Amino acid sequence: MTQPPYPPQPSSGPPYGGYPPPQGGHPAPPPQGGYPPPGGYPPPPGPPGGNPSAPQQGGYPSPPAPQGGYPSAPQYGGGYPTGHPAGPESGGYPPAYGTGQPYGAGGFPPAPKKRSVGKIVLIVLAVVLVLCGGGAAVAVVALGGEVKDAVDTATKTRVVEPETLAGRPKVTDPNLLDLAKQLQVELGRAVPDATSKVGAFYGNLPARDLVMVAAASGANPNPGKTLDETIAGAKTSGVQIGTMSEVDPGPLGGEAKCGDAQAAEVPIGVCVWSDRGSVGIILIYFKTGAEASAELVTMRGQIERQG
């Protein structure tokens, strides 16, 4: 079977039925996407030989301009024709910055540890003054006044200042170092009959991990009374102390209570212990009473020495 001859190609004049050639000299591609040529023309058959890129030539009328929103392929170097949803042009992507809430505006409060350092130092100072002037020291002064009448009941007990306390090093903050010295001086004045005294801070204040210890040793014939007086004295300060519950004092014996406290909206876990040879108070800032209770036995065991 012989193939029909190709129709002769036009030698002159505008090709494609009078339409100007596409820009750049490239022939317009055939309609794509499966849409039939508008205007009722039947789709032209593909050229023989399976060459899909051969242009439509003689004998077949050129398809009219696309209608109804189906544009021809975009010209090289040009944009999309009218009626087609324009794709993103160079630089036409939605701006990644500059819209909506500006970067860094709102939603990011300043780091509380930097903001609260000065405030916490003032709170610590207030607690130091309370303990030395009207809290724990008052109870220990009473303890010292009864030493002569209760020497036979006293135990050989000392309180020491360990290098680390429950894994926390001594503070290095200059303000807290000054407060530690002040705490020791005030304890010495308030408890002149004490056989040993400890006033120290441990931890890292910027990391919101701070422990204050105030303790003294000496004959203490009534540990329960001393314990209650220490707690009552602390409650007269600006530190708000809640209910103090009895907790296990550990192998050193005596009595102990722990509870929640607060000063200037800063939570404080408070624990107090009292035995026949010592009394001490531990404040763990940014912790609850339950958390302080969990560390009491360990801390007390590193501070108090018996025998």
Buried (B, 14 or more C-beta within 10 A) or exposed (E): EEEEEEEEEEEEEEBBEEEEEBEEEEEBEBBEEEEEBBEEEEEBEEBEEEEEEBEBBEEEEBBEEBEEEBEBBEBEEEEBBEEBEEEEEEEEEEEEEEEEEEEEEEEEEEEEBEEBBEEBBEBBBBBBBBBBBBBBBBBBBBBBEBBEEBEEEBBEBBBEBBEEBBEBEBBEBEBBBEBBEBBBEBBBEBBEBBBBBBBBBBBBBBEBBBBBBBBBBBBBBBBEBBBBBBBBBBBEBEBEBEEBEEBEBBEBBBBBBBBBBBBEEBBBBBBBBBBBBBBBBBBBBBBBBEBBBBBBBEBBBBBBBBE
